[in-house]
Amino acid sequence: MSLFKRAAVLGLSCAIFACAESTTEPPPPAAPPVIVMDHEAPIGPEPEPLVEYHVGEIRRGDSLSTALFRLDVGAAEVDALARGLDGVLEVRHCRPGHWFEIYKDTQGALQKFRYTSGPADVVFAYRTEDSGWQAFEEPMPIDTSTHAIEGVVDHSLYLAVDAAGERPWLTLTMVDMFAWDIDFFTETRVGDRFRVVFEKRSHEGQFLRYGEVMAAEYYLSEPNERFRAFRYEFEDGKVAYYREDGTAVQKAFLKSPIKFASITSRYGLRRHPILKYARAHRGVDYGAPSGTGIWAVGDGVVSFAGRRGGYGNVVFIRHANGLESRYAHLRGYGKGIRRGARVHQKQVIGYVGKTGLATGPHLHFEVLRGGRHTNPLSVAAPPAPPIPPEQMQRFREQTAPWVEALDRGAGTR
């Protein structure tokens, strides 16, 4: 049986990862994402050009259907896929920790599906000419090796990781790991340094995908500050990232509601670009291409989602400790975002637009504490609970190899 080999090339412009030497100019529009497929099709016709690639995971309490719904796969498509998988993959046996990949065409229709339930258990399915599905088992013994790279940011983190011979996934994962401490668009500088220890999965010497990121370090040249994060797996299988002393990396609030965006207007008095007079700017504006996903900066409950005056389309989220976050000028809303909906940190709650009093696509972001506006860039968020004292010895033993790997620099194990 021929193996399904893939290479996903993300359409990421260098500007997305550019170091922030100025916050006065918005970034140029990002190119649309492009997925280039390079594989041996098992049988059947070549589908429409594939432009969307997503990776999903079965979470606790999930069915395959609910996991696919999160990636905007419709009920009819899910039903058709399930029928095609009958006899090859028992969808009732999907378990937390299993993961899958989906590919969509230019119309957003699901075309290919790949489900991984174990190192040697892979199911691949593709849409046939009659819109049915053909599925088969793709057993694949996988070798896992641990690697480490380090680099200096000369222009962008993306280019520095690329120069080290690695792919954009690794850059995005590092950004996610440090999203509570570093805004990678406004705070990174030329001269910053990084190290990361990670797994690679391969078959017969052929790279298949990345595994876990075990540890990472990012050094900000200004203000001379170092951040580290180490992966720790609890006895019950829960995984989280912690600092060397056992304090949690995760905090109640993210540094930014958008993964990559430039600040175009800060908190304080400014001349309004439409109203043409000075007024208090009670939030921070992030310039980003229309349609860019917007994160909830923390767990909470949606208190309002709809149209409101100069805000245009807006979402208000009520958080613990008397905090509220507001997201304005949205083009549209994330799936299930409505009043009363419970949201989680890093959940996409909307998309950048220019509704209301806006001259161009951007996000206007506000934070209120006790009903009073406060500067979003200065909000101090409490961290998640640290490693319990009774687990510290186990934590030190589990992370000791990764501490040593970061200390000694790049290499391969």
LUMPA-547950 format. One line per field, with one value per residue (C-alpha): residue in three letters; x, z, y. Coordinates in steps of 0.02 Angstrom, whole numbers. Layout:
! residues N
r (ALA ...)
X (X ...)
Z (Z ...)
Y (Y ...)
This chain:
! residues 413
r (MET SER LEU PHE LYS ARG ALA ALA VAL LEU GLY LEU SER CYS ALA ILE PHE ALA CYS ALA GLU SER THR THR GLU PRO PRO PRO PRO ALA ALA PRO PRO VAL ILE VAL MET ASP HIS GLU ALA PRO ILE GLY PRO GLU PRO GLU PRO LEU VAL GLU TYR HIS VAL GLY GLU ILE ARG ARG GLY ASP SER LEU SER THR ALA LEU PHE ARG LEU ASP VAL GLY ALA ALA GLU VAL ASP ALA LEU ALA ARG GLY LEU ASP GLY VAL LEU GLU VAL ARG HIS CYS ARG PRO GLY HIS TRP PHE GLU ILE TYR LYS ASP THR GLN GLY ALA LEU GLN LYS PHE ARG TYR THR SER GLY PRO ALA ASP VAL VAL PHE ALA TYR ARG THR GLU ASP SER GLY TRP GLN ALA PHE GLU GLU PRO MET PRO ILE ASP THR SER THR HIS ALA ILE GLU GLY VAL VAL ASP HIS SER LEU TYR LEU ALA VAL ASP ALA ALA GLY GLU ARG PRO TRP LEU THR LEU THR MET VAL ASP MET PHE ALA TRP ASP ILE ASP PHE PHE THR GLU THR ARG VAL GLY ASP ARG PHE ARG VAL VAL PHE GLU LYS ARG SER HIS GLU GLY GLN PHE LEU ARG TYR GLY GLU VAL MET ALA ALA GLU TYR TYR LEU SER GLU PRO ASN GLU ARG PHE ARG ALA PHE ARG TYR GLU PHE GLU ASP GLY LYS VAL ALA TYR TYR ARG GLU ASP GLY THR ALA VAL GLN LYS ALA PHE LEU LYS SER PRO ILE LYS PHE ALA SER ILE THR SER ARG TYR GLY LEU ARG ARG HIS PRO ILE LEU LYS TYR ALA ARG ALA HIS ARG GLY VAL ASP TYR GLY ALA PRO SER GLY THR GLY ILE TRP ALA VAL GLY ASP GLY VAL VAL SER PHE ALA GLY ARG ARG GLY GLY TYR GLY ASN VAL VAL PHE ILE ARG HIS ALA ASN GLY LEU GLU SER ARG TYR ALA HIS LEU ARG GLY TYR GLY LYS GLY ILE ARG ARG GLY ALA ARG VAL HIS GLN LYS GLN VAL ILE GLY TYR VAL GLY LYS THR GLY LEU ALA THR GLY PRO HIS LEU HIS PHE GLU VAL LEU ARG GLY GLY ARG HIS THR ASN PRO LEU SER VAL ALA ALA PRO PRO ALA PRO PRO ILE PRO PRO GLU GLN MET GLN ARG PHE ARG GLU GLN THR ALA PRO TRP VAL GLU ALA LEU ASP ARG GLY ALA GLY THR ARG)
X (0 71 95 6 145 102 185 83 158 71 48 127 198 360 269 165 321 417 504 413 530 382 199 136 106 -14 58 29 -117 -71 -77 -217 -164 -108 -88 23 -6 129 71 33 -155 -209 -348 -485 -491 -391 -506 -522 -368 -349 -331 -376 -287 -336 -280 -409 -406 -536 -562 -642 -829 -809 -877 -797 -947 -924 -737 -771 -907 -774 -683 -841 -879 -1067 -1181 -1217 -1031 -999 -1138 -1070 -894 -955 -1040 -879 -780 -898 -802 -634 -646 -772 -817 -895 -722 -642 -550 -475 -299 -336 -306 -354 -316 -442 -421 -550 -565 -590 -776 -745 -804 -717 -611 -487 -481 -341 -367 -227 -271 -97 81 39 -148 -195 -353 -359 -518 -553 -708 -752 -827 -1004 -975 -961 -807 -673 -575 -432 -313 -140 -31 129 266 332 503 514 675 710 795 847 878 932 942 955 818 895 732 591 563 486 642 756 665 664 852 872 788 619 440 313 220 364 359 171 187 320 210 65 175 229 66 39 209 259 166 269 222 252 386 510 670 819 945 818 872 776 801 673 674 548 504 501 399 467 438 585 686 550 488 301 258 314 275 276 371 461 538 572 664 644 760 700 851 746 714 845 720 716 562 563 426 432 303 240 121 24 -15 -193 -130 -161 -24 27 180 273 427 580 521 352 249 123 157 -29 -113 -292 -265 -166 -48 -143 -313 -234 -89 1 -52 25 -38 -99 -172 -141 -243 -263 -311 -306 -384 -521 -491 -676 -748 -595 -583 -484 -568 -516 -467 -518 -438 -300 -318 -235 -209 -233 -305 -494 -551 -407 -466 -483 -449 -543 -405 -474 -610 -779 -960 -1022 -1126 -1165 -1141 -1218 -1220 -1187 -1164 -988 -923 -1008 -1015 -951 -927 -920 -851 -869 -721 -681 -620 -731 -644 -730 -654 -732 -695 -762 -778 -794 -833 -920 -932 -854 -961 -1084 -1044 -1203 -1260 -1238 -1113 -964 -797 -621 -454 -386 -559 -597 -742 -743 -650 -566 -675 -716 -897 -952 -838 -685 -582 -506 -501 -438 -486 -531 -498 -550 -532 -638 -608 -756 -846 -705 -593 -411 -261 -266 -76 -51 -175 -87 -163 -141 -59 -139 -101 80 140 72 210 186 220 377 500 415 411 598 639 528 595 779 833 749 827 996 956 913 1067 1188 1113 1066 1094 1006 968)
Z (0 -47 95 102 108 138 148 205 156 251 164 300 250 332 396 510 604 583 734 805 779 757 808 707 540 513 429 242 198 221 71 74 148 21 50 -74 -76 -127 -111 -201 -216 -176 -305 -371 -457 -404 -307 -324 -269 -81 7 188 306 487 627 756 917 1004 1174 1330 1300 1111 970 799 746 880 845 660 697 785 617 526 443 415 480 305 267 434 400 227 295 436 308 207 363 408 425 425 574 714 749 915 973 949 1109 1186 1121 948 815 635 483 360 190 107 -70 -131 -92 87 54 145 23 125 301 397 571 688 841 875 807 685 665 530 426 266 171 17 -74 -234 -395 -337 -174 -75 25 3 160 200 343 330 461 486 612 676 748 873 900 1007 931 988 889 936 841 841 768 629 545 611 717 568 462 606 631 443 437 567 445 532 479 524 641 763 759 790 933 1020 1000 1080 1225 1268 1224 1408 1424 1253 1116 969 856 971 1093 990 926 816 928 1024 1049 1063 1097 1081 1116 1018 947 766 704 554 455 375 390 311 417 448 578 738 904 1072 1112 1272 1317 1246 1291 1223 1269 1242 1206 1268 1416 1442 1501 1478 1473 1486 1475 1509 1464 1612 1603 1761 1813 1749 1575 1592 1508 1542 1531 1683 1724 1799 1976 1947 1923 1782 1614 1583 1654 1667 1523 1360 1313 1149 1078 907 878 759 742 757 879 777 918 1104 1259 1299 1218 1027 877 809 623 577 703 682 861 1013 1127 1251 1168 1297 1217 1102 913 827 639 551 385 374 429 551 698 868 1031 1193 1308 1453 1508 1534 1483 1336 1408 1239 1055 922 845 956 885 838 896 750 780 955 1085 1272 1385 1575 1666 1848 1972 1900 1730 1563 1388 1233 1049 920 731 698 525 602 754 802 804 950 1008 1083 1247 1388 1295 1397 1309 1342 1328 1148 1079 918 962 805 652 614 514 496 552 647 655 574 425 392 459 638 811 946 1111 1284 1462 1608 1792 1906 1765 1737 1584 1609 1493 1417 1400 1586 1652 1777 1764 1899 1843 1846 1999 2013 2021 2186 2317 2318 2130 2129 2139 1994 1897 1922 1868 1713 1657 1705 1530 1450 1572 1527 1341 1351 1456 1337 1174 1011 971 930 1046)
Y (0 168 289 454 585 764 932 1082 1249 1389 1554 1658 1824 1878 2031 1921 1869 2034 2110 2260 2407 2525 2514 2661 2576 2429 2274 2246 2131 1948 1834 1705 1537 1409 1224 1133 946 823 645 484 471 292 283 395 565 716 835 1022 1121 1107 1275 1235 1118 1091 978 927 826 719 797 727 707 725 621 631 736 869 878 906 1034 1141 1149 1205 1038 1029 891 823 809 723 596 557 537 422 310 300 254 112 -49 41 159 134 316 264 211 383 426 584 610 542 672 699 806 876 957 1069 1134 1312 1301 1247 1068 926 824 721 652 568 496 442 338 269 266 126 157 280 287 389 434 540 600 506 573 531 629 468 420 287 239 120 80 155 68 164 118 283 321 464 562 715 867 1041 1198 1373 1536 1724 1834 1937 1987 1877 1723 1636 1660 1612 1446 1419 1450 1313 1193 1180 1217 1353 1234 1246 1436 1439 1316 1422 1575 1481 1424 1602 1690 1737 1823 1890 1983 1919 2063 2210 2150 2049 2131 2094 2008 1903 1722 1559 1375 1236 1049 948 777 724 577 481 322 232 392 500 646 634 766 847 767 855 1014 968 1136 1308 1465 1641 1783 1961 2072 2217 2221 2083 1953 1764 1652 1463 1332 1145 1013 912 765 723 545 565 614 801 904 1084 1196 1260 1361 1281 1322 1239 1398 1393 1472 1493 1648 1707 1831 1822 1964 1991 1940 1908 1790 1909 2090 2263 2394 2542 2646 2638 2677 2863 3027 3031 3118 3006 2967 2982 3106 3221 3280 3225 3100 2967 2804 2676 2526 2464 2445 2297 2307 2140 2077 2062 1889 1860 1755 1840 1746 1761 1823 1722 1602 1683 1705 1808 1951 2031 1986 2097 2269 2420 2595 2647 2478 2393 2206 2176 2039 2072 1935 1934 1855 1815 1947 2085 2091 2114 2111 2191 2156 2280 2311 2123 2056 1906 1795 1629 1474 1471 1648 1719 1793 1668 1559 1501 1528 1469 1556 1552 1510 1606 1721 1828 1892 2057 2177 2361 2377 2532 2685 2608 2668 2497 2320 2312 2252 2378 2290 2351 2287 2345 2309 2336 2427 2553 2554 2509 2497 2321 2320 2342 2214 2100 1927 1795 1632 1461 1352 1290 1110 1037 1014 826 822 931 787 699 863 891 713 725 894 872 813 964 1087 1012 1021 1206 1240 1156 1220 1138 955 792 647)
